[in-house]
Amino acid sequence: MAVNFIYPNSNFMFKKVFSIVVISVICTPLMAQQTVDFLKGFSSDRTIQQLALEQMLIDLHKPETYRRHLFELTREPNVAGTELNRDVIRYMTRTMRDAAMEVEQYDYDVWLPEPGEVNIFIVSPDSIRLRNKEVPLEEDLYTTHPALVHGYNAYSGSGDVTAEVVYANFGRREDFSKLQEMGIDVSGKIVIARYGGNFRGFKAKFAEEAGAAGLIIYSDPANGGYVNGPVYPNGRFSNEHTIQRGSLLTMDYFGDPLTPFEPALPLGGDDQVERLSLDEVPFHTIPVAPIGYGAAEEILSRMTVGDVPTDWQGGLPFPYRLEGGDSLKVRLHVEQPADFARITNVIGTFRGSEFPDEWIILGSHFDAWGFGATDPNSGTAMLLTLAESIGRLVKNGYSPRRSIMIAHWDAEEFLIIGSSEWVEQLRDELQAKAVVYLNADMSVTGANFGSSAAPSLKSAIIEATKVIPHPDIHGTVYDQWHRDTTRVEPNIGSLGGGSDHVPFYMHAGIPSAGMSISSAVPVYHSNYDTFTYYERFLDPQFMYGPTLANVYAVVATRFANADIIPYDLLRYSVDLKSHVDQVHRIATDKGVTFDRSDLDDALDKLTIAASLAGVRLGTLLDEGRLDNSQIRQINAELIRLEKAFLHDDGLPFGKWFQSLYVSVDPFSGYASWMLPGVRYAIEEEPSMIQVEIQRIIQAIEQLTAQINAI
C-alpha cells in the first residue's frame, strides 16, 4: 500500500520511512481496530498519519536509552539549590538541545532551608544518641557518597527541647482528636508519629496546634519494612536505618513561601516582586525530625503508659503505648538555617508547524533528597527518552502541528516550588495556550499502569493504552491495567496533591493528568533511592521506562496533531454526577442536608450540551469543511472550557486554590477533594453549603454555555 503524506518541512527520507511504517501499522494486529475507527478529533487521512507516527515512536524507545539517562541523572545527589543540582540542569539542557529542541531556562530566587544540624537523644532512663542517617552499604556504593546528608524535614522550626513522649499514630487530625478523647495531653511533650495517612507537614501542623514541643516522624516496619518482606540490600523493603526526608510546608498556597500569587523572580533583576517578610509566613515553629524504625524502636520500646487503639499498633515486636511516662525523656535538637537560593526550570520546545501557540506540556521535577533514582528521575529519564525520539523524527523533517513542550521543574520537593513559580509567571499565557499538562513525577517504578486525570483527558488516556504493548504480557498496557473485567473501564482516578500538576490544574485551570507504570518504593526519599536499588529491585531490564514513554508519546502527539482537540466533553457531566453523589453521601453521614435539585438540573443540561457538541464537531470533521482558521477558533473555545470552574475568590480554605471542581484535601495534603467548596462546607461550615452549591451551579452553567457556543 502506498500512501502519500504531506507534512510541513518534510523531506524524502521522512516520507519514505513514514510510508514503510504505515504498511506495518495497517498490518499489525495490535492496531488493526485503530485503522478502522478514526481517532477522536482526527480526519480519516490524519488518523492514518497519526498511527504511523505512533508506531515510529514506539520503535524508537529503547531500554538502553532510558537506562543511560537514568544513570546520568543519578550519578550524584541532586538537592535543589546545590551545585550538583546545576550539573543535572546542564545535562538536561544539553540533551534536549541535541534533540533539536528550543530550550529556555527560567530562574527564580526562593526561600530554601539547608539540612543544618539534627540530633536526637534518649536522655533517661538510658543515655542513647539515636542514628539519623542511613548506614552505608557495601552492596550499594552510591550510599557511601560524601554529599549525602542526615535525615531532616525541610522548613522545620529550630529548637532544642527535652520532654516526655506521646505516640500519635499517623499524626492525623483524627488521631490528635482521639488522644484528646482519651485524656492524653500532648502539651509541652515530644510527639512521635509514623509516616503515612497524610502529608508530613500536617503531622507537624496538628502537633503544634495541640501544644507539642517537638515532633519525631518515623517509618514503621508495617508500612514497607521487614513486615512486608526482605529489606535492603537483600530485598526491596526499607531496613531499620531508612529515613524518609521531606518538606513540611503547609500553607494555603503552593510555591515559594515568600511570593504567593507572584513569581519569585531573581533578586537584583529588572523585574522585582514584593516578598513577604518571614513573620508573615506560617512556618512551623517546633523542631521536627525524621528517623528510621531502628531508632524509633529505642523510644517506642521504652514507653509504658496506656494501651493504644487496635489500629494504632505498628509492626515493631511489642505492644505500642500511648505515653512514655515521666521516666522516659527524649531530647530533640534541630538547627535549620534558610536563605535565598537560585532554582532553575528547564523548558524544551518542539515548535508546532500549524498551531505553535497551542501547547502540549509534559513535565517532571528533577530535584531529589538524595540520588532520586525513582523520585523523581525515573520520570525525568523517561521524558528525556521521549525528547530524543521525537527529536530524531524532527531532524528528518517531522513537525507536530501544535507545540510540544517538555518541562523539568526544580525544587518540587520543597513544596512544588519550580512549577508553581512558572505557572504564576505565565498564568495568562498558559490559560490561553495550554491544551494539556501531563505530569511524570516518579512515574517508572514497576509493572502496573495507573493514571489520574481531569475528566476531559480520561478517554484519551484509556484509548492510548490500547495500542501500547506491555513488556510482561502478551497484550497491551490497557490489558494489564484493565484486569478487573467486572468494570466497564479501568479505574482512572482524580488528581490530588503532591506534585507539579497542582498549579496547572487547581490554580490555573489547565486540564492535567498523571500517568505511571509503578510499584511500591519503600525507600522513598531516602539515601537508598539509588541507581543500584532501581536496577536490582524495580526494573532490571529497564523495560518499563520505554513502555511509559510510549504512552506519553501517543497521548501527547494525539493532542498535538488532532484537527480538533480531543477532549471528552461528555465526561464532565459523568464525573460531576458521581462527585455530587459522593458529597451528598458524606453530607448524609454527617447529618447535613442540602437541596441538590438545582444542581441535578444543571448537570442534565450539561449532559445534553456535551452530547450535541460531540455530534456537531464530529460532523464537521467528517464533512471536511474546516480550514485552519476555523479549527483555531474552535480549539480556542475548547481550551477555555476548564476555566469555567475557576473563581477569583478561590476556596474557603485558600484563595490560591481557584478551581471549584477539585483541590487537595486541606486536612491531609495528598488526597483529592472533588467539589471542594461544597465538601468544606459539609465538613466545617454547614451554614455555607447552599452558597457553595450555588457557586458550583454557576460554574456548570458557564461550562454548558461555552460548550453550546462551540
LINQUI-V808870 format. One line per field, one symbol per residue. psi: psi as a letter, one per 40 degrees, with the letter a starting at -180 (. if undefined). Layout:
psi->???
This chain:
psi->hhhhhhiheiidddddddddddddddehddedddedhiiheiidddddddddddddddddhidddddddddddfdiighheiddddddddddddddddefihhihhiihihhiidahhhhihdieihhhhhfiihihdegedeeheeiiihihifiiiihihiiihhfbefidddddddddefhheheihhhiiiidihddddddddddeeieihhhihieegeaddeaiiheeaeihaeehhhiiiehgifiiaheegheiigihieidhiihiiideehfiidihhiiiiedddddddeehehhhiideehaeifihiidieieehhihhhhhgiiihihihihhihhhiddgdehhhhiiiieiiebdfddheedddddddddddddddddeeeihidihhhhhhiifdeeffdddddddddfdddddddhdihhifhfegeaehiiiiiideedddddddeeehiheeigaidddddfdgeeidiihhaihbaeaedddddedefhhiihiihiiigeehfieegiddddddedgdefddddddddddddddddddeidhhfigdddddddddddddddddddddefhiiheddddddddddddddddddddddddddefehiddddddddddddeddedeihdeaidehddhehediiiheedddiihifdddddddddgdeedddddddddddddddddddde.
